[in-house]
């Protein structure tokens, strides 16, 4: 949420959610995939962004991140390519 410019309070106000529910169900709880997908839809992000944050500085190599569409089901997917140094 922070990476998208929200505090918990401002996020809840924008989407008419209860702060206590977000804290219990998402932050301190064990949310289901469906709940995570709903959260990502509101945040306009991919579910993998929740596990690999946008500003994650742990990657030493530069990466290219983009989206593509699955040729089988048409779902939008996030694709990341890590650039390796030349040998």
PDB file of N, CA, C and O in Angstrom:
ATOM      1  N   UNK A   1       0.813  -1.183   0.000  1.00  0.00           N
ATOM      2  CA  UNK A   1       0.000   0.000   0.000  1.00  0.00           C
ATOM      3  C   UNK A   1       0.864   1.256   0.000  1.00  0.00           C
ATOM      4  O   UNK A   1       0.567   2.232  -0.690  1.00  0.00           O
ATOM      5  N   UNK A   2       1.930   1.215   0.781  1.00  0.00           N
ATOM      6  CA  UNK A   2       2.807   2.384   0.860  1.00  0.00           C
ATOM      7  C   UNK A   2       3.387   2.729  -0.503  1.00  0.00           C
ATOM      8  O   UNK A   2       3.504   3.902  -0.856  1.00  0.00           O
ATOM      9  N   UNK A   3       3.756   1.692  -1.280  1.00  0.00           N
ATOM     10  CA  UNK A   3       4.350   1.918  -2.596  1.00  0.00           C
ATOM     11  C   UNK A   3       3.359   2.537  -3.575  1.00  0.00           C
ATOM     12  O   UNK A   3       3.761   3.145  -4.567  1.00  0.00           O
ATOM     13  N   UNK A   4       2.083   2.385  -3.304  1.00  0.00           N
ATOM     14  CA  UNK A   4       1.036   2.980  -4.139  1.00  0.00           C
ATOM     15  C   UNK A   4       0.551   4.314  -3.576  1.00  0.00           C
ATOM     16  O   UNK A   4      -0.385   4.911  -4.106  1.00  0.00           O
ATOM     17  N   UNK A   5       1.195   4.783  -2.492  1.00  0.00           N
ATOM     18  CA  UNK A   5       0.865   6.091  -1.934  1.00  0.00           C
ATOM     19  C   UNK A   5      -0.268   6.101  -0.923  1.00  0.00           C
ATOM     20  O   UNK A   5      -0.831   7.158  -0.641  1.00  0.00           O
ATOM     21  N   UNK A   6      -0.614   4.936  -0.370  1.00  0.00           N
ATOM     22  CA  UNK A   6      -1.700   4.848   0.597  1.00  0.00           C
ATOM     23  C   UNK A   6      -1.171   4.559   2.001  1.00  0.00           C
ATOM     24  O   UNK A   6      -0.156   3.885   2.179  1.00  0.00           O
ATOM     25  N   UNK A   7      -1.883   5.084   2.977  1.00  0.00           N
ATOM     26  CA  UNK A   7      -1.773   4.574   4.339  1.00  0.00           C
ATOM     27  C   UNK A   7      -2.940   3.604   4.476  1.00  0.00           C
ATOM     28  O   UNK A   7      -3.819   3.565   3.614  1.00  0.00           O
ATOM     29  N   UNK A   8      -2.955   2.832   5.539  1.00  0.00           N
ATOM     30  CA  UNK A   8      -4.082   1.917   5.729  1.00  0.00           C
ATOM     31  C   UNK A   8      -5.380   2.711   5.824  1.00  0.00           C
ATOM     32  O   UNK A   8      -6.397   2.320   5.250  1.00  0.00           O
ATOM     33  N   UNK A   9      -5.344   3.811   6.539  1.00  0.00           N
ATOM     34  CA  UNK A   9      -6.541   4.636   6.718  1.00  0.00           C
ATOM     35  C   UNK A   9      -7.020   5.228   5.398  1.00  0.00           C
ATOM     36  O   UNK A   9      -8.211   5.170   5.093  1.00  0.00           O
ATOM     37  N   UNK A  10      -6.106   5.800   4.610  1.00  0.00           N
ATOM     38  CA  UNK A  10      -6.527   6.413   3.342  1.00  0.00           C
ATOM     39  C   UNK A  10      -7.027   5.360   2.349  1.00  0.00           C
ATOM     40  O   UNK A  10      -7.963   5.619   1.593  1.00  0.00           O
ATOM     41  N   UNK A  11      -6.413   4.183   2.349  1.00  0.00           N
ATOM     42  CA  UNK A  11      -6.861   3.090   1.480  1.00  0.00           C
ATOM     43  C   UNK A  11      -8.288   2.680   1.851  1.00  0.00           C
ATOM     44  O   UNK A  11      -9.148   2.525   0.984  1.00  0.00           O
ATOM     45  N   UNK A  12      -8.517   2.511   3.139  1.00  0.00           N
ATOM     46  CA  UNK A  12      -9.853   2.105   3.598  1.00  0.00           C
ATOM     47  C   UNK A  12     -10.903   3.168   3.288  1.00  0.00           C
ATOM     48  O   UNK A  12     -12.028   2.839   2.911  1.00  0.00           O
ATOM     49  N   UNK A  13     -10.543   4.427   3.443  1.00  0.00           N
ATOM     50  CA  UNK A  13     -11.489   5.496   3.140  1.00  0.00           C
ATOM     51  C   UNK A  13     -11.830   5.515   1.649  1.00  0.00           C
ATOM     52  O   UNK A  13     -12.995   5.674   1.283  1.00  0.00           O
ATOM     53  N   UNK A  14     -10.825   5.352   0.791  1.00  0.00           N
ATOM     54  CA  UNK A  14     -11.060   5.398  -0.652  1.00  0.00           C
ATOM     55  C   UNK A  14     -11.983   4.277  -1.119  1.00  0.00           C
ATOM     56  O   UNK A  14     -12.846   4.492  -1.969  1.00  0.00           O
ATOM     57  N   UNK A  15     -11.798   3.068  -0.557  1.00  0.00           N
ATOM     58  CA  UNK A  15     -12.562   1.908  -1.020  1.00  0.00           C
ATOM     59  C   UNK A  15     -13.680   1.506  -0.063  1.00  0.00           C
ATOM     60  O   UNK A  15     -14.234   0.412  -0.167  1.00  0.00           O
ATOM     61  N   UNK A  16     -14.008   2.408   0.878  1.00  0.00           N
ATOM     62  CA  UNK A  16     -15.106   2.184   1.818  1.00  0.00           C
ATOM     63  C   UNK A  16     -14.957   0.850   2.558  1.00  0.00           C
ATOM     64  O   UNK A  16     -15.885   0.042   2.610  1.00  0.00           O
ATOM     65  N   UNK A  17     -13.774   0.643   3.124  1.00  0.00           N
ATOM     66  CA  UNK A  17     -13.478  -0.564   3.895  1.00  0.00           C
ATOM     67  C   UNK A  17     -13.249  -0.176   5.350  1.00  0.00           C
ATOM     68  O   UNK A  17     -12.995   0.988   5.661  1.00  0.00           O
ATOM     69  N   UNK A  18     -13.340  -1.153   6.231  1.00  0.00           N
ATOM     70  CA  UNK A  18     -13.081  -0.907   7.649  1.00  0.00           C
ATOM     71  C   UNK A  18     -11.620  -1.195   7.946  1.00  0.00           C
ATOM     72  O   UNK A  18     -11.099  -2.254   7.597  1.00  0.00           O
ATOM     73  N   UNK A  19     -10.972  -0.250   8.588  1.00  0.00           N
ATOM     74  CA  UNK A  19      -9.551  -0.379   8.912  1.00  0.00           C
ATOM     75  C   UNK A  19      -9.289  -1.645   9.710  1.00  0.00           C
ATOM     76  O   UNK A  19      -8.326  -2.360   9.434  1.00  0.00           O
ATOM     77  N   UNK A  20     -10.129  -1.930  10.691  1.00  0.00           N
ATOM     78  CA  UNK A  20      -9.928  -3.108  11.533  1.00  0.00           C
ATOM     79  C   UNK A  20      -9.972  -4.391  10.707  1.00  0.00           C
ATOM     80  O   UNK A  20      -9.207  -5.318  10.973  1.00  0.00           O
ATOM     81  N   UNK A  21     -10.855  -4.460   9.709  1.00  0.00           N
ATOM     82  CA  UNK A  21     -10.936  -5.652   8.857  1.00  0.00           C
ATOM     83  C   UNK A  21      -9.657  -5.840   8.048  1.00  0.00           C
ATOM     84  O   UNK A  21      -9.164  -6.961   7.915  1.00  0.00           O
ATOM     85  N   UNK A  22      -9.122  -4.758   7.511  1.00  0.00           N
ATOM     86  CA  UNK A  22      -7.878  -4.852   6.724  1.00  0.00           C
ATOM     87  C   UNK A  22      -6.750  -5.339   7.610  1.00  0.00           C
ATOM     88  O   UNK A  22      -5.978  -6.212   7.212  1.00  0.00           O
ATOM     89  N   UNK A  23      -6.647  -4.786   8.803  1.00  0.00           N
ATOM     90  CA  UNK A  23      -5.569  -5.190   9.715  1.00  0.00           C
ATOM     91  C   UNK A  23      -5.720  -6.659  10.098  1.00  0.00           C
ATOM     92  O   UNK A  23      -4.746  -7.409  10.038  1.00  0.00           O
ATOM     93  N   UNK A  24      -6.910  -7.081  10.487  1.00  0.00           N
ATOM     94  CA  UNK A  24      -7.120  -8.466  10.915  1.00  0.00           C
ATOM     95  C   UNK A  24      -7.006  -9.459   9.770  1.00  0.00           C
ATOM     96  O   UNK A  24      -6.379 -10.507   9.926  1.00  0.00           O
ATOM     97  N   UNK A  25      -7.598  -9.151   8.628  1.00  0.00           N
ATOM     98  CA  UNK A  25      -7.679 -10.125   7.540  1.00  0.00           C
ATOM     99  C   UNK A  25      -6.474 -10.145   6.607  1.00  0.00           C
ATOM    100  O   UNK A  25      -6.198 -11.168   5.980  1.00  0.00           O
ATOM    101  N   UNK A  26      -5.760  -9.040   6.507  1.00  0.00           N
ATOM    102  CA  UNK A  26      -4.659  -8.980   5.554  1.00  0.00           C
ATOM    103  C   UNK A  26      -3.297  -8.866   6.229  1.00  0.00           C
ATOM    104  O   UNK A  26      -2.359  -9.579   5.873  1.00  0.00           O
ATOM    105  N   UNK A  27      -3.194  -7.984   7.185  1.00  0.00           N
ATOM    106  CA  UNK A  27      -1.888  -7.709   7.768  1.00  0.00           C
ATOM    107  C   UNK A  27      -1.530  -8.728   8.849  1.00  0.00           C
ATOM    108  O   UNK A  27      -0.431  -9.282   8.839  1.00  0.00           O
ATOM    109  N   UNK A  28      -2.450  -8.976   9.778  1.00  0.00           N
ATOM    110  CA  UNK A  28      -2.173  -9.914  10.859  1.00  0.00           C
ATOM    111  C   UNK A  28      -2.726 -11.304  10.585  1.00  0.00           C
ATOM    112  O   UNK A  28      -2.353 -12.268  11.254  1.00  0.00           O
ATOM    113  N   UNK A  29      -3.599 -11.409   9.619  1.00  0.00           N
ATOM    114  CA  UNK A  29      -4.258 -12.677   9.341  1.00  0.00           C
ATOM    115  C   UNK A  29      -3.549 -13.476   8.265  1.00  0.00           C
ATOM    116  O   UNK A  29      -2.419 -13.174   7.881  1.00  0.00           O
ATOM    117  N   UNK A  30      -4.226 -14.485   7.795  1.00  0.00           N
ATOM    118  CA  UNK A  30      -3.733 -15.344   6.723  1.00  0.00           C
ATOM    119  C   UNK A  30      -4.748 -15.270   5.584  1.00  0.00           C
ATOM    120  O   UNK A  30      -5.607 -16.144   5.470  1.00  0.00           O
ATOM    121  N   UNK A  31      -4.659 -14.229   4.731  1.00  0.00           N
ATOM    122  CA  UNK A  31      -5.690 -14.017   3.709  1.00  0.00           C
ATOM    123  C   UNK A  31      -5.700 -15.113   2.644  1.00  0.00           C
ATOM    124  O   UNK A  31      -4.675 -15.715   2.326  1.00  0.00           O
ATOM    125  N   UNK A  32      -6.885 -15.344   2.114  1.00  0.00           N
ATOM    126  CA  UNK A  32      -7.027 -16.306   1.027  1.00  0.00           C
ATOM    127  C   UNK A  32      -6.516 -15.676  -0.268  1.00  0.00           C
ATOM    128  O   UNK A  32      -6.333 -14.461  -0.347  1.00  0.00           O
ATOM    129  N   UNK A  33      -6.293 -16.495  -1.258  1.00  0.00           N
ATOM    130  CA  UNK A  33      -5.876 -16.006  -2.576  1.00  0.00           C
ATOM    131  C   UNK A  33      -6.930 -15.047  -3.137  1.00  0.00           C
ATOM    132  O   UNK A  33      -6.592 -14.024  -3.734  1.00  0.00           O
ATOM    133  N   UNK A  34      -8.196 -15.382  -2.941  1.00  0.00           N
ATOM    134  CA  UNK A  34      -9.286 -14.525  -3.429  1.00  0.00           C
ATOM    135  C   UNK A  34      -9.205 -13.138  -2.798  1.00  0.00           C
ATOM    136  O   UNK A  34      -9.362 -12.133  -3.492  1.00  0.00           O
ATOM    137  N   UNK A  35      -8.962 -13.072  -1.491  1.00  0.00           N
ATOM    138  CA  UNK A  35      -8.838 -11.777  -0.827  1.00  0.00           C
ATOM    139  C   UNK A  35      -7.630 -11.005  -1.336  1.00  0.00           C
ATOM    140  O   UNK A  35      -7.700  -9.790  -1.519  1.00  0.00           O
ATOM    141  N   UNK A  36      -6.520 -11.706  -1.567  1.00  0.00           N
ATOM    142  CA  UNK A  36      -5.326 -11.051  -2.101  1.00  0.00           C
ATOM    143  C   UNK A  36      -5.586 -10.530  -3.512  1.00  0.00           C
ATOM    144  O   UNK A  36      -5.141  -9.438  -3.864  1.00  0.00           O
ATOM    145  N   UNK A  37      -6.309 -11.312  -4.322  1.00  0.00           N
ATOM    146  CA  UNK A  37      -6.648 -10.867  -5.676  1.00  0.00           C
ATOM    147  C   UNK A  37      -7.529  -9.622  -5.628  1.00  0.00           C
ATOM    148  O   UNK A  37      -7.339  -8.696  -6.416  1.00  0.00           O
ATOM    149  N   UNK A  38      -8.495  -9.595  -4.702  1.00  0.00           N
ATOM    150  CA  UNK A  38      -9.358  -8.412  -4.546  1.00  0.00           C
ATOM    151  C   UNK A  38      -8.537  -7.194  -4.134  1.00  0.00           C
ATOM    152  O   UNK A  38      -8.757  -6.091  -4.634  1.00  0.00           O
ATOM    153  N   UNK A  39      -7.596  -7.397  -3.224  1.00  0.00           N
ATOM    154  CA  UNK A  39      -6.725  -6.310  -2.790  1.00  0.00           C
ATOM    155  C   UNK A  39      -5.891  -5.793  -3.957  1.00  0.00           C
ATOM    156  O   UNK A  39      -5.755  -4.583  -4.141  1.00  0.00           O
ATOM    157  N   UNK A  40      -5.337  -6.704  -4.739  1.00  0.00           N
ATOM    158  CA  UNK A  40      -4.514  -6.312  -5.887  1.00  0.00           C
ATOM    159  C   UNK A  40      -5.330  -5.573  -6.939  1.00  0.00           C
ATOM    160  O   UNK A  40      -4.827  -4.654  -7.585  1.00  0.00           O
ATOM    161  N   UNK A  41      -6.565  -5.963  -7.109  1.00  0.00           N
ATOM    162  CA  UNK A  41      -7.439  -5.267  -8.061  1.00  0.00           C
ATOM    163  C   UNK A  41      -7.629  -3.809  -7.630  1.00  0.00           C
ATOM    164  O   UNK A  41      -7.600  -2.901  -8.460  1.00  0.00           O
ATOM    165  N   UNK A  42      -7.819  -3.599  -6.342  1.00  0.00           N
ATOM    166  CA  UNK A  42      -7.983  -2.238  -5.821  1.00  0.00           C
ATOM    167  C   UNK A  42      -6.680  -1.440  -5.931  1.00  0.00           C
ATOM    168  O   UNK A  42      -6.697  -0.243  -6.215  1.00  0.00           O
ATOM    169  N   UNK A  43      -5.555  -2.119  -5.702  1.00  0.00           N
ATOM    170  CA  UNK A  43      -4.256  -1.451  -5.767  1.00  0.00           C
ATOM    171  C   UNK A  43      -3.725  -1.330  -7.196  1.00  0.00           C
ATOM    172  O   UNK A  43      -2.710  -0.675  -7.430  1.00  0.00           O
ATOM    173  N   UNK A  44      -4.409  -1.960  -8.145  1.00  0.00           N
ATOM    174  CA  UNK A  44      -3.983  -1.985  -9.546  1.00  0.00           C
ATOM    175  C   UNK A  44      -2.564  -2.552  -9.659  1.00  0.00           C
ATOM    176  O   UNK A  44      -1.669  -1.935 -10.236  1.00  0.00           O
ATOM    177  N   UNK A  45      -2.392  -3.749  -9.087  1.00  0.00           N
ATOM    178  CA  UNK A  45      -1.090  -4.409  -9.149  1.00  0.00           C
ATOM    179  C   UNK A  45      -1.289  -5.902  -9.350  1.00  0.00           C
ATOM    180  O   UNK A  45      -2.407  -6.411  -9.271  1.00  0.00           O
ATOM    181  N   UNK A  46      -0.207  -6.583  -9.607  1.00  0.00           N
ATOM    182  CA  UNK A  46      -0.212  -8.028  -9.759  1.00  0.00           C
ATOM    183  C   UNK A  46       0.013  -8.652  -8.385  1.00  0.00           C
ATOM    184  O   UNK A  46       0.666  -8.054  -7.531  1.00  0.00           O
ATOM    185  N   UNK A  47      -0.518  -9.833  -8.173  1.00  0.00           N
ATOM    186  CA  UNK A  47      -0.383 -10.486  -6.867  1.00  0.00           C
ATOM    187  C   UNK A  47       1.085 -10.711  -6.486  1.00  0.00           C
ATOM    188  O   UNK A  47       1.422 -10.727  -5.302  1.00  0.00           O
ATOM    189  N   UNK A  48       1.951 -10.883  -7.474  1.00  0.00           N
ATOM    190  CA  UNK A  48       3.372 -11.080  -7.162  1.00  0.00           C
ATOM    191  C   UNK A  48       4.004  -9.824  -6.581  1.00  0.00           C
ATOM    192  O   UNK A  48       5.032  -9.906  -5.909  1.00  0.00           O
ATOM    193  N   UNK A  49       3.399  -8.652  -6.831  1.00  0.00           N
ATOM    194  CA  UNK A  49       3.906  -7.409  -6.245  1.00  0.00           C
ATOM    195  C   UNK A  49       3.833  -7.439  -4.722  1.00  0.00           C
ATOM    196  O   UNK A  49       4.592  -6.745  -4.045  1.00  0.00           O
ATOM    197  N   UNK A  50       2.925  -8.240  -4.188  1.00  0.00           N
ATOM    198  CA  UNK A  50       2.805  -8.339  -2.734  1.00  0.00           C
ATOM    199  C   UNK A  50       3.988  -9.084  -2.126  1.00  0.00           C
ATOM    200  O   UNK A  50       4.325  -8.890  -0.958  1.00  0.00           O
ATOM    201  N   UNK A  51       4.613  -9.935  -2.932  1.00  0.00           N
ATOM    202  CA  UNK A  51       5.731 -10.736  -2.434  1.00  0.00           C
ATOM    203  C   UNK A  51       7.079 -10.202  -2.894  1.00  0.00           C
ATOM    204  O   UNK A  51       8.100 -10.435  -2.247  1.00  0.00           O
ATOM    205  N   UNK A  52       7.081  -9.493  -4.002  1.00  0.00           N
ATOM    206  CA  UNK A  52       8.287  -8.870  -4.542  1.00  0.00           C
ATOM    207  C   UNK A  52       7.976  -7.401  -4.773  1.00  0.00           C
ATOM    208  O   UNK A  52       7.641  -7.006  -5.889  1.00  0.00           O
ATOM    209  N   UNK A  53       8.084  -6.583  -3.723  1.00  0.00           N
ATOM    210  CA  UNK A  53       7.671  -5.175  -3.820  1.00  0.00           C
ATOM    211  C   UNK A  53       8.384  -4.401  -4.920  1.00  0.00           C
ATOM    212  O   UNK A  53       9.499  -4.738  -5.319  1.00  0.00           O
ATOM    213  N   UNK A  54       7.721  -3.364  -5.398  1.00  0.00           N
ATOM    214  CA  UNK A  54       8.228  -2.524  -6.474  1.00  0.00           C
ATOM    215  C   UNK A  54       9.585  -1.932  -6.146  1.00  0.00           C
ATOM    216  O   UNK A  54      10.486  -1.964  -6.985  1.00  0.00           O
ATOM    217  N   UNK A  55       9.752  -1.395  -4.958  1.00  0.00           N
ATOM    218  CA  UNK A  55      10.998  -0.731  -4.593  1.00  0.00           C
ATOM    219  C   UNK A  55      12.011  -1.649  -3.939  1.00  0.00           C
ATOM    220  O   UNK A  55      12.922  -1.164  -3.268  1.00  0.00           O
ATOM    221  N   UNK A  56      11.890  -2.940  -4.108  1.00  0.00           N
ATOM    222  CA  UNK A  56      12.804  -3.887  -3.473  1.00  0.00           C
ATOM    223  C   UNK A  56      14.210  -3.687  -4.001  1.00  0.00           C
ATOM    224  O   UNK A  56      14.469  -3.898  -5.186  1.00  0.00           O
ATOM    225  N   UNK A  57      15.118  -3.282  -3.129  1.00  0.00           N
ATOM    226  CA  UNK A  57      16.481  -2.973  -3.552  1.00  0.00           C
ATOM    227  C   UNK A  57      17.427  -4.150  -3.370  1.00  0.00           C
ATOM    228  O   UNK A  57      18.640  -3.987  -3.500  1.00  0.00           O
ATOM    229  N   UNK A  58      16.898  -5.334  -3.074  1.00  0.00           N
ATOM    230  CA  UNK A  58      17.759  -6.485  -2.848  1.00  0.00           C
ATOM    231  C   UNK A  58      18.322  -7.060  -4.149  1.00  0.00           C
ATOM    232  O   UNK A  58      19.285  -7.827  -4.114  1.00  0.00           O
ATOM    233  N   UNK A  59      17.741  -6.703  -5.287  1.00  0.00           N
ATOM    234  CA  UNK A  59      18.232  -7.209  -6.575  1.00  0.00           C
ATOM    235  C   UNK A  59      19.494  -6.446  -6.967  1.00  0.00           C
ATOM    236  O   UNK A  59      19.476  -5.219  -7.066  1.00  0.00           O
ATOM    237  N   UNK A  60      20.575  -7.164  -7.187  1.00  0.00           N
ATOM    238  CA  UNK A  60      21.820  -6.521  -7.588  1.00  0.00           C
ATOM    239  C   UNK A  60      21.825  -6.258  -9.094  1.00  0.00           C
ATOM    240  O   UNK A  60      22.394  -5.265  -9.548  1.00  0.00           O
ATOM    241  N   UNK A  61      21.197  -7.139  -9.867  1.00  0.00           N
ATOM    242  CA  UNK A  61      21.158  -6.983 -11.318  1.00  0.00           C
ATOM    243  C   UNK A  61      19.941  -6.168 -11.735  1.00  0.00           C
ATOM    244  O   UNK A  61      18.888  -6.241 -11.102  1.00  0.00           O
ATOM    245  N   UNK A  62      20.093  -5.391 -12.806  1.00  0.00           N
ATOM    246  CA  UNK A  62      18.933  -4.658 -13.318  1.00  0.00           C
ATOM    247  C   UNK A  62      17.914  -5.624 -13.923  1.00  0.00           C
ATOM    248  O   UNK A  62      18.271  -6.662 -14.479  1.00  0.00           O
ATOM    249  N   UNK A  63      16.656  -5.261 -13.801  1.00  0.00           N
ATOM    250  CA  UNK A  63      15.604  -6.102 -14.360  1.00  0.00           C
ATOM    251  C   UNK A  63      14.689  -5.277 -15.246  1.00  0.00           C
ATOM    252  O   UNK A  63      14.589  -4.057 -15.117  1.00  0.00           O
ATOM    253  N   UNK A  64      14.030  -5.978 -16.145  1.00  0.00           N
ATOM    254  CA  UNK A  64      13.003  -5.377 -16.990  1.00  0.00           C
ATOM    255  C   UNK A  64      11.697  -6.035 -16.593  1.00  0.00           C
ATOM    256  O   UNK A  64      11.570  -7.257 -16.677  1.00  0.00           O
ATOM    257  N   UNK A  65      10.724  -5.247 -16.162  1.00  0.00           N
ATOM    258  CA  UNK A  65       9.416  -5.759 -15.779  1.00  0.00           C
ATOM    259  C   UNK A  65       8.383  -5.263 -16.774  1.00  0.00           C
ATOM    260  O   UNK A  65       8.355  -4.086 -17.133  1.00  0.00           O
ATOM    261  N   UNK A  66       7.540  -6.178 -17.211  1.00  0.00           N
ATOM    262  CA  UNK A  66       6.491  -5.834 -18.151  1.00  0.00           C
ATOM    263  C   UNK A  66       5.317  -6.780 -17.935  1.00  0.00           C
ATOM    264  O   UNK A  66       5.391  -7.676 -17.093  1.00  0.00           O
ATOM    265  N   UNK A  67       4.263  -6.596 -18.668  1.00  0.00           N
ATOM    266  CA  UNK A  67       3.132  -7.510 -18.605  1.00  0.00           C
ATOM    267  C   UNK A  67       2.895  -8.097 -19.987  1.00  0.00           C
ATOM    268  O   UNK A  67       3.251  -7.508 -21.007  1.00  0.00           O
ATOM    269  N   UNK A  68       2.292  -9.260 -19.989  1.00  0.00           N
ATOM    270  CA  UNK A  68       1.951  -9.952 -21.228  1.00  0.00           C
ATOM    271  C   UNK A  68       0.623 -10.671 -21.002  1.00  0.00           C
ATOM    272  O   UNK A  68       0.102 -10.684 -19.886  1.00  0.00           O
ATOM    273  N   UNK A  69       0.090 -11.255 -22.038  1.00  0.00           N
ATOM    274  CA  UNK A  69      -1.154 -11.995 -21.926  1.00  0.00           C
ATOM    275  C   UNK A  69      -0.896 -13.463 -22.222  1.00  0.00           C
ATOM    276  O   UNK A  69      -0.216 -13.803 -23.190  1.00  0.00           O
ATOM    277  N   UNK A  70      -1.444 -14.326 -21.383  1.00  0.00           N
ATOM    278  CA  UNK A  70      -1.287 -15.764 -21.553  1.00  0.00           C
ATOM    279  C   UNK A  70      -1.962 -16.194 -22.856  1.00  0.00           C
ATOM    280  O   UNK A  70      -3.127 -15.862 -23.076  1.00  0.00           O
ATOM    281  N   UNK A  71      -1.252 -16.927 -23.730  1.00  0.00           N
ATOM    282  CA  UNK A  71      -1.856 -17.346 -24.999  1.00  0.00           C
ATOM    283  C   UNK A  71      -2.944 -18.405 -24.828  1.00  0.00           C
ATOM    284  O   UNK A  71      -3.745 -18.624 -25.737  1.00  0.00           O
ATOM    285  N   UNK A  72      -2.976 -19.059 -23.671  1.00  0.00           N
ATOM    286  CA  UNK A  72      -3.958 -20.118 -23.453  1.00  0.00           C
ATOM    287  C   UNK A  72      -5.262 -19.608 -22.858  1.00  0.00           C
ATOM    288  O   UNK A  72      -6.347 -19.969 -23.315  1.00  0.00           O
ATOM    289  N   UNK A  73      -5.147 -18.756 -21.820  1.00  0.00           N
ATOM    290  CA  UNK A  73      -6.364 -18.315 -21.131  1.00  0.00           C
ATOM    291  C   UNK A  73      -6.630 -16.820 -21.279  1.00  0.00           C
ATOM    292  O   UNK A  73      -7.715 -16.353 -20.932  1.00  0.00           O
ATOM    293  N   UNK A  74      -5.660 -16.064 -21.787  1.00  0.00           N
ATOM    294  CA  UNK A  74      -5.836 -14.641 -21.983  1.00  0.00           C
ATOM    295  C   UNK A  74      -5.609 -13.794 -20.743  1.00  0.00           C
ATOM    296  O   UNK A  74      -5.801 -12.579 -20.776  1.00  0.00           O
ATOM    297  N   UNK A  75      -5.199 -14.430 -19.642  1.00  0.00           N
ATOM    298  CA  UNK A  75      -4.966 -13.683 -18.404  1.00  0.00           C
ATOM    299  C   UNK A  75      -3.733 -12.790 -18.541  1.00  0.00           C
ATOM    300  O   UNK A  75      -2.758 -13.145 -19.204  1.00  0.00           O
ATOM    301  N   UNK A  76      -3.799 -11.636 -17.905  1.00  0.00           N
ATOM    302  CA  UNK A  76      -2.667 -10.724 -17.895  1.00  0.00           C
ATOM    303  C   UNK A  76      -1.669 -11.227 -16.860  1.00  0.00           C
ATOM    304  O   UNK A  76      -2.044 -11.489 -15.718  1.00  0.00           O
ATOM    305  N   UNK A  77      -0.411 -11.364 -17.243  1.00  0.00           N
ATOM    306  CA  UNK A  77       0.618 -11.866 -16.338  1.00  0.00           C
ATOM    307  C   UNK A  77       1.792 -10.898 -16.290  1.00  0.00           C
ATOM    308  O   UNK A  77       2.080 -10.208 -17.267  1.00  0.00           O
ATOM    309  N   UNK A  78       2.453 -10.855 -15.165  1.00  0.00           N
ATOM    310  CA  UNK A  78       3.630 -10.015 -14.983  1.00  0.00           C
ATOM    311  C   UNK A  78       4.870 -10.808 -15.359  1.00  0.00           C
ATOM    312  O   UNK A  78       5.024 -11.956 -14.941  1.00  0.00           O
ATOM    313  N   UNK A  79       5.740 -10.217 -16.133  1.00  0.00           N
ATOM    314  CA  UNK A  79       6.945 -10.898 -16.575  1.00  0.00           C
ATOM    315  C   UNK A  79       8.143 -10.047 -16.164  1.00  0.00           C
ATOM    316  O   UNK A  79       8.163  -8.836 -16.387  1.00  0.00           O
ATOM    317  N   UNK A  80       9.136 -10.688 -15.565  1.00  0.00           N
ATOM    318  CA  UNK A  80      10.362  -9.989 -15.183  1.00  0.00           C
ATOM    319  C   UNK A  80      11.556 -10.685 -15.809  1.00  0.00           C
ATOM    320  O   UNK A  80      11.645 -11.913 -15.805  1.00  0.00           O
ATOM    321  N   UNK A  81      12.469  -9.894 -16.346  1.00  0.00           N
ATOM    322  CA  UNK A  81      13.674 -10.442 -16.964  1.00  0.00           C
ATOM    323  C   UNK A  81      14.863  -9.829 -16.253  1.00  0.00           C
ATOM    324  O   UNK A  81      14.965  -8.606 -16.159  1.00  0.00           O
ATOM    325  N   UNK A  82      15.767 -10.662 -15.748  1.00  0.00           N
ATOM    326  CA  UNK A  82      16.944 -10.163 -15.093  1.00  0.00           C
ATOM    327  C   UNK A  82      18.079 -10.099 -16.114  1.00  0.00           C
ATOM    328  O   UNK A  82      18.366 -11.074 -16.808  1.00  0.00           O
ATOM    329  N   UNK A  83      18.706  -8.952 -16.187  1.00  0.00           N
ATOM    330  CA  UNK A  83      19.804  -8.760 -17.116  1.00  0.00           C
ATOM    331  C   UNK A  83      21.100  -9.244 -16.470  1.00  0.00           C
ATOM    332  O   UNK A  83      21.503  -8.740 -15.421  1.00  0.00           O
ATOM    333  N   UNK A  84      21.741 -10.211 -17.091  1.00  0.00           N
ATOM    334  CA  UNK A  84      22.982 -10.763 -16.575  1.00  0.00           C
ATOM    335  C   UNK A  84      24.177 -10.069 -17.215  1.00  0.00           C
ATOM    336  O   UNK A  84      24.105  -9.640 -18.367  1.00  0.00           O
ATOM    337  N   UNK A  85      25.270  -9.956 -16.476  1.00  0.00           N
ATOM    338  CA  UNK A  85      26.460  -9.326 -17.064  1.00  0.00           C
ATOM    339  C   UNK A  85      27.036 -10.184 -18.181  1.00  0.00           C
ATOM    340  O   UNK A  85      26.917 -11.409 -18.162  1.00  0.00           O
ATOM    341  N   UNK A  86      27.657  -9.535 -19.146  1.00  0.00           N
ATOM    342  CA  UNK A  86      28.275 -10.272 -20.243  1.00  0.00           C
ATOM    343  C   UNK A  86      29.484 -11.022 -19.728  1.00  0.00           C
ATOM    344  O   UNK A  86      30.175 -10.562 -18.819  1.00  0.00           O
ATOM    345  N   UNK A  87      29.736 -12.186 -20.320  1.00  0.00           N
ATOM    346  CA  UNK A  87      30.896 -12.992 -19.909  1.00  0.00           C
ATOM    347  C   UNK A  87      32.071 -12.758 -20.811  1.00  0.00           C
ATOM    348  O   UNK A  87      33.130 -13.354 -20.613  1.00  0.00           O
TER     349      UNK A  87
END
